[in-house]
Amino acid sequence: FDRMVDRLQASFSQMQQLNQDLTESESRLRQLLEALPVGTAVHDATGTLIYLNRVGRKILDVDQTSETPADQLSTTFQSYKAETQEPYPRSEIPAIRALAGESVYAENMELRRENQVVPIEIWASPIYDDRGQVTYAIAAFQDISDRKRTEEQLVYNALHDSLTDLPNRALLVQRLNLAISRAQRSPAFQFAVLFLDLDRFKVFNDSLGHLLGDQILIATARKLQQVIEPTDLAARLGGDEFMLLLEAIEDSQVAIDTAAAILAELASPITVEERELVISTSIGVVIGSAAYHDASDLIRDADIALYRAKAKGKNRYEVFDAEMYTQALKRMQLENDLRQAIARQELEVYYQPIFSVEGSALTSFEALVRWPHPTQGMISPVDFIEVAEETGLIAAIDGWVIQRACQQMADWHRQFPHQRHLKVCVNVSSREIQENHLVNTVIAALNQTGLPPDCLTLEITENILIENIEYTTALLHTLRNQGIRISIDDFGTGYSSLSYLYNLPADSLKIDKSFVSRMDRGNKNFKIVEAVIALSNQLQIDAIAEGIETQEQLDLLRAMGCELGQGYLISRPLPPAAAAQLLSRELT
């Protein structure tokens, strides 16, 4: 376009200077201008429009060129400053500025029609005579509607999610910062942020496929838009995370009511390819204020509240408070310390004995990871295992514990030959199973340590089994075919089903300590324990009771025919040296 304009200017000047027949010169000049693929206008020294070429007449919607004075240009051609109702000022018209000696480029002019706005790009330049005086101005212009639409679409795409068509994180951050600025200017302005994360979305995505997962996200986006006001914003941050910005709310109760409305709306089933699905979500709520200075702080606090909602059981909302932030900082420090502890091999494995309930003979040990923190002392697994699972560190811990436990039991077999029947039980996390490393990890540990496969028991919780029953069952069969024993841990706390139990290659069921600790003769927990023991007998596998803390509990279990047990009554988890002493006493 610029080269075309340069050529136009040079040709116009050359034609003006040619000392040839005037009629022939004007004819050639007109032919040149008429052939140009852009609109071309010529103004005399007063600014009057004296010529329009063919393309120019089409763009300006006129049949022929008529001389138009400079002060009538904007009204005649209905030209306005872009995105305003202001007629284009005479003094800013590019051709008028060119008559003052400027070379001008502008794309802020719009031509208004009845139902159409035409954006125009203009380049104007002065034409000088032999004395260096500006005698004309020539302007080249073109309709840039297609380019503007493309640019607008690019901007829209950059600020919106391609799947759900909701605003994305970039647009959300802009709006959050504007809300913060408004709150700082006007203390009466209140707003709120709701951070949503769909519960168990990965299960839907993995089991139904990503295409159906996408349909779930689209349906969720529509439901969110139905709940909020037109002035509010629903955005997708990515994955199954959404965020709502509620503006100009009366008080915090509006945000709470909106969160409750979302939970209720999502409780109604959605239909995805003839499947009825119920989706739930956890929500973190933050009440905005002038105390915030950046959108990232709002998102951070909403995320903290969301984490609390997840931790409290999901399908609920939690409102952020200062205590949550303090706990989040502690958790972040705990995560950093745990990473260092793994890297420095500061974790330890303790061993809790498992005895025969009937004769009190030692049969095996359960390997339990412990963390002796260098400054905080022994940190409970309750505090760090959850962090390890959420961050993925649990896979590294699992692999290390399997290796260490196999090595320790192999050493004890050599040290105490009469105890070669002893087995070691190791808990396996969901992450270790999902990452498909378990078989290789276990086989490598057995090969390196020389521990017989039937002396290793892997404990899998019910909930892990249910997450992907077909895959997990196949995996357990692979391990069982290698001679490795399988135990179903925390039995009774998950989604127990006889159908999957009959198909699992299980060697034992572990009765969760929550039943054993609250067991009294004849009460509900007693009946559950009794039923599990009866079930294990029918399946011809062992029942192992966890959490035995009183003699009465032990007597009840013995009376019910429970084969094995563990708990503080028998022995607490022991460090390796203390466990070795126990084995020495067993020898004597």
N, C-alpha and C positions, 0 to 999 in steps of 0.2 A: 504493500500500500504506500509506504514512504517513498520507495523508488519510483512508483508511478506518479506520485505527486511531484517529485524532483524533476522527472521528465516533463511533466505538464508545465511546471514553472519555466524550465529552460526553453521549452518549445514556444511558450507564449512570449517570452522576452525576445527570442530569436525572430519570431514572426513580426513582432512590433518593430524590430530594427531593420528588417529587410527593406531594401530600397527597390522594391519590385512593384509591379502593378497592384494597386490597392485591392481591386476586386478579386484577383487571383489569390492574394495573401489571405484575405478574409475567408475565402472559400476553403482554402487548405486548413486554416485555423479551426473553422467550424467543423470540418470533417474529422479533424483530430479530436476535438472535444466531444463530438457526438459519439465517437467510437470508444471512448473510455468506459470501463465497466463500473465506474463510480460516479456519483453525482458531482457535477461541477458547476460552480456559480462564479460569475464575474461581477464585481462592483466597481463603479467609477469612483473618482476622488471624493465625491460627496457621500459615499456609502450606498448610493442607490443601486439596487440590483438591476443589471442590464442584460444578463444572459444566464440561462439555465440549459444544460444539455438534456438529452433524452432521459437518462437515468435520474437526473436531478428532478425533472418534472414528475416522474413517476413517484419518487420518494415523497415529494412535497404535495403530491396529489393535485397538480394543475395541468391543464391541457397545453398551454403555451406560455412563453415567457412574456410577462408584462412588467414594465419598469415599476419597481416598488421602492419608495423612499426608505431610508434607514430607520426612521422612527416608526415605520409601519410594518417592519419585517416580522416582529414577534406576533402581532395580532393577525396579520395576513396568513401566516403559516401555522398559527397556534403552537408556537414553540414556548416551552416552559423549562425552568431549571428542574433537573431530574429529582423525582420523588418529592416535589413540592407543588403548590398551587400558584407559584410566583411566575408571571410571564418573564421570559428571558430578557434581562436588562439590555438596552441598546448598547451601553458602554462595554458590555462583556461579550457581545457578539464577536466571534473570532475574526470575521471579515473587517469589522470596524476597528478592531485592535490591530489588524494587519495594516490598515491604512496609516496607523501611527508608527509603522516600521517594525512591528513585532512579527515573528514567526510563531504561530499559535497552534497548539494541539488541545482539543477538549473532547470529553465524552460525557459531559454532564447536561446535555440538551435532550429533551423529549418532545416529540410531536404528538399532539393529542387529536385523536379522531373520536367519533361517536362512541365506539366500544373498543377502542384500541389505543395503546400507547406505544409509540415507536421510538426506541432509544437511538440516538444519532452520534456517530463519531465524526469529528470535523478536524481538518487541517487547513490552515489559512496562511497565505504568505503575500507580502507586498510585491508589486511589480514597479520597477523604476524606469524612468526615461533616461535619455542621454545625459541630462544634467544632474542625475541622481535624485530626482524628485519622485515621490510615490504618486503614480498616476492611476493605478488600479490595485485592486486586491482580488486574488483568486482563491477560492475555497473548494476543497474536495471533501465530500462527505458520503457516508454510507450507513445503511440500516444495520445495526448490530444486535437485532433482536435474538437471533439464534445464539450468538456468542454470550449474550447476557443470560439467556435461559440455561445455557451450559454451565456458566459460572455459578448461577444460582443453584443449579442442581448439585454441583460439586460442593458448594458450601453446605447445602442441606445434607448431602451424604456424609460430610465430615462431622456433622453434629447430630446424626441420627443413626440408630441401630438398624442394620440392613435386614435383620430377620423380623423384628416386631414393629419397626417404624417408629419406635419410641425415641425420644431424645437420648443421647448417649452420655457418657461421663463428661466429655468436654463441654457440652451445653449445660449439663447439670451444674458443673463447677462454676460456669459463668453466672447462672441464676442464683446459686448459693451465695456467691460473692456480692451480687447485687442486693440480695436480701439482707446480708450482714451490713452493707453500707446504709441501706434504708433504716435498719434498726438503730444504727449509730446516729443517724440524723434525727430520727423520730422515736423517742422512747415508747410511745404508745403502740408502735408497730410490733406485732408478734408473728412469729412463724415457727414451723416445726419440720423436722426431717424424720422420715421413717425408712429404715433400712430392712429390706426383706431378703430372706434366703429360703428357697423352697426346701422342705424337708424330704429326705430320701429321693431327691431327684435323680441321683446317680443310679439308684436301683431301677427306676423307670427307664432311664436312658440306656442302661446296659441290657436290660431284659427285653425291652420293646424296640430298641433300635434308635439311632440318632434322629431319623426322620420323624418318628412319633414324638421323640423328645422335643424337637423343634416345634411341633404342633402344640405341645403342652405349654411351651414358653409363650407362643402366640396367644393361646387362649387365656393364659394368666395375664398377659399385657392388656387384653381387652377387658377383663374383669376389673383390673386396677383402674382403668380409665373410667369405668362405670361408677366407681366408688367416689372418686375425687371431684372437686369443682372444676369448671372450665379454666379458672385462673390458676389452678394448681398445676404441678408438673409431675408426671410419672416418667421415670428414666430407667433404662436397663444398663447396668454397669458392666455386664458380661456374664457368661455362664448362666446360672440360675439366680443371679443377684439383681434386685431391683431397688430403686430408691424413689421416695415420694417427697416433694417439697410442697408443704401446705403454707400458703401466704395469707397475711392479713386475717389471722384467726383471732377469735375473741379471747380465748384462754387455752391452757394446756388440755382441758377436757375435750376440746375439739380433736386434738391429735389422738387422744386415747380412744375416743368414740370412732375415729376413722380406722384405727388399728383393729378395734373389735369388729367393725363392719367388714374389713378385709378378711378376717378370719372366718366370719359368717359366710361371706360371699364365696370363698374358696371351698367351704365345706360342702357346697352343692356340687354334684358330679359334673364333669365335663365329658363330652363325647369326642373321642379322637379315633377316627377310622373305625367306627362302629364299636368302640370299646368305651365303657363308662369308667372313668377314673376320678378318684377323689384326691385332690392335691392339698396339702397343708403347708403352712409357712411359719417361720419364726420371724419376729419383728423386733428391731431395736428402735426406740423412740428417743429423739433429742428435741428439747424445747430450745429454739434459737433465741439468742439475745445479743445485745451490743457487746457483751464480753468476748464474743468470738471475733477473731480477726482474719481468719482464712477458712476457705471451704474445706481444706484438708482436715482441720480440727473438728469440724462438724461430722465429717465422714468417719473420722477416727472414733469419736465418742458414740456415734450411732452403731458402729461395728462392735464396740465394747458391749453396748446394751444388747445387741443381737447375740453375741457370744453368751451372755448371761441367759437369754431366753432359750438358746439351744441347750445349755447346761441344765436348765430346770425342766427339761422334758420335751421341748419343741412344741409347735402348734400353739404358741402363746406370744405375748409381747412383754417387753420390759422397758421401763423408762430410765434413761441414764441418770446417774447421780455421781457425786464426787467420789464416793467409796468404790464405785466400779472402776474408776480411773486408777485409783491407788492399787486395787487388786490386779488390774491389767499390767501396771508397771512391775509388780511383784512377779507376775506370771512371765513377763518378758525376760526378767532377770533369771528366773528359774530355767527358762528355755536356754538362755545363753550358757548358764552354768552346766546344764545337762549336756549340751554339745561338747563343752570342754571336758566334762567328766568321761564321756564316751571316747573322745580323742586321746585322753590321758590314761584310759583304762582304769578309772577310779571306782567303777562299779564293782560290786562283789556278788557272789552267789551264795545264798544260805540254803540249807537243806532241812525241810521239815519231814520227820519220820512218818511213815504210814504203817500202821500195825494191823495185825489180825485182831478183830474185835473179840473173837472167841478165846484165843489163847495168848494174845498180846505179843505174838512173834513179829519181829520187824520184817517187812516184805519189800519196802521201797522207800525212796525219798522223793519229795517234790522239790524241784529246783526253783527258788524264788529270788529274784534280783533285789538287791539292796544298794542304797546309795549313801555312803558315809561322806557327807559334805565336809570339806576342809574347815569351814567356819561355822556352819549351822548344825553340825552333828548329823545323826542319822535322819534322813528325810524319808517319810513314809511313801510307799509305792502309791498310795491313794493320791498323793500330791503330784507325783511326777509321771506315772504311767499314762494318765490322760493327756498330759502335755506331749509325751512321746508319741502317742497314737495320732494326735492332731497334726503334729509337725512331720510325721513320717520317720522320726528317729527310732520308732519301735522296731522297725525292720532290722536295723543295725544291732539293736539290743537283743532281739530274738536270736539272730545268727550267732552272736557272741555267747549268749547263755547256752544255746544248744551245744556249741563247741566246748565250752568250759565244763558243762554238766557231764557230757560224754567222757571227757578226759578224766574228770574227778572219779566217776564211777569205775572207769577202767583201772585207774590207779588203786582204788579200794579193792577191786577184784584181785589184783595182784598182791596187795598188802594183806588181805584177809581172804585166803582161798576158800574158806568154808562159807563165805558170803557171796559166792559167785551167782547165786540166784537173785540177788538184789537188783532192783530196777530203779531207774531214775525217770521222773515225770517232768516234762517241760511244757509250759503254756505256750501256745502259738497264737499270734495276733491275726486280726483280719488283714492287716496290711501285708504281712508275710505271705498269706495265702493268695491275695490279689495280685501280688507282684510275680507270682509263679516261680519263686526261687526255692520254695520249701524242700522239694524232693532233692535237688542238687545240694542244698545246704546240709540236709540230714545225712545223705549218703557220704558226702565229703567228711563230715565229722566222724561218722562211724569208721570209715576207712583209715582216717588219720590216727584215731585213738585205739582202734582194735576192739571196741566195745561190740558185743554181739547185738544184732538188731532187735532181738526179742527182749533185751534189757533196757530198751528205750521206749517210753510211752509219751505220745504227744497228746496234749489236752486241748480240745477245741470246744469253745462255748456254743451253746445252742443258737444264739443270735448270729454267729458267724456262719453256721451251717445254713440258716434260712436265707441269708443274703443272696446266695447263688447255689441252691441245693444240688443241681445236677453237676455243676463244675466241682463243687467241694466233695461230693460223693465219689466222683471219678478220681479225684486227687487222693482221697483217703484209701481207696482201693489200691491205687498205685503204691502208696506207702505200706499198706498192709501186706501186699504181695512181696515186699522186700523183708517181711518179718517184723516190721515195726508195729508196736501196739498202739491202739487208739482209745482215748477216753473222752466221753462227753462231759464237759465241765459245767458247773452251775446248773445242773439239770433241774427243770421245773420252773426256772425263772424266765424262760423264753417262750417260744411258740411250739410247745411239745406236740408231736404228732406221731402216732403209732406207725403210720405209713412210711415215714422217712426212717424211723428207728429200725424197722425190719430190713431196710435196704442198706443201712450203714454197717461198715465192717468194724463195729465197736467192740472193745473188750471189757469196758466198764462204764458205769454211770456214776458221776460224782454228785451226791445230794448236796445242794447249796446250804451253806451254814445258816442262812436266814431262816430256813425251816427247822434245822437241828437246834439252834439256839433258843427258839421260841416253842419248842416241843414239850408238851405236857400230855400225860396219858389221856387219850380220848379227845383232845382238842383238834382243831382243823389241821394244824401243822403236823401233829402226830399222824393223822390219817394220810396226809400227803406223803410223809416219809415211808409209812407202811406200804402205800400204793407203789412207790418207786421201787422199794425193795422187792415187792411181789412181781413187778414188771421185769426187773433185772433177772429174777429167777426164771420167769417164763422165757426170756431171751437167752438164758444160760450165759449170762455175763455177770461180772462182779458189781456189787454196789459199794461205793466208798462214801462214807459220811464225813463231811467237813465241819470244822468248828465245834468239836466235842470239848466242852469246857467243864462239865460236871460229871460226877460218878453216876448220877441219876440218868443223865442222857446216855451214857455208855451202857448202863444196865438195860434201858429201853431198847437201844439198838441191838444189843445182844439177844434180847428176847424176841425181836422181830426177825432175827436171822441175817442181819447185815454182816457182810463178810469183812470189810476193811474200814478203817477210820483214821482220822488225824485231827489234831486240835491241841489247844494249850494244856488240857488235862494230861495228855500223853507226852507231848513235848512241843515247845516253841520251835520256830525255825532256828537252825543252828549254823554257826560258821563252820567251815570245813574241819578245823582242828577239833571242835567240840563234837562234831558228827563222828570223827574218827575215834574219839574216846568212847562214844556210845557203842561203836562197832567192837571196840576192844572189850567192853563189858559184856557184850553179847557173846564174845568168844569164851569168856570165863563163866 
